[in-house]
Amino acid sequence: MEADNYAQTGQIELMGDQYMKDAGGRLVPVEVVKPEHRLEDQTVRKMIGYAEELSARIARFRGHTFDDIASTLDLMAEKYGTKKGGTKGNVTLTSYDGLLKVTVQVQEQLTFGPELQIAKNLVDQCIGSWAEGANDKIRALVEHAFQVDKEGRINRAALFQLRRLNIDDADWKAAMEALGDAIRVIGSKEYVRFYRRPDARARWEPITIDLAAA
């Protein structure tokens, strides 16, 4: 209870006096904390309380949604003497009037193994052997593909674009083989999305749950 009370009020009672804990872990008497800092603290704690409650509700909603979809697919599969066994793939459910739609999309989660560095070395060899000024567009594509962003992530789309290039060069072909071998599927993630439209000729409009897009 004390932990819950502190999370809500940000205050601790000791020997009948109220204290607030600062960022250094020190207990500061409430009366010496500036009013604007106390107001800011109260506002943050209030919003965090709402956010945590909403997050828990969304998590429950997501679980119920996938359970309902899986149950519906299982019931429909029984007609054909089989069992669907969950979603496990892209699924679209539509209301009878065609105005409401729920979609489930399964996206593979990819990473790249050590072969990626081998592929880069081979590509660098190709670039070094090409005549100066030749294939400038390909050079630009290569530099873009192997760049790492601030989070240390590789541009997967740019790498896949390299694999679609038809270049008659032994080192390049070896590099693309290494790049293909570097791709590792480490799991998958399911996304559920909701849509509605006013009539059958209108475009689907997403029902926004993402706070940033609301």
Buried (B, 14 or more C-beta within 10 A) or exposed (E): EEEEEBEEBBBBEEEEEBBBEEEEEEBEEBEEBEEEEBEEBBEEBEEEEEEEEEEEEEEEEEEEBBEEBBEBBBEEEEEEEEEBEBBEEEBEBEEEEEBBBBBBBEEEEBBBEEBBEBBBEBBBBBBEEBEEEEBEEBBEBBEBBBEEEEEEEBBEEBBBEBBEEEBEBEBBBBBBBBBEBBBEEEEEEBEBBBBEBEEEEEEBEEEEEEEEEE
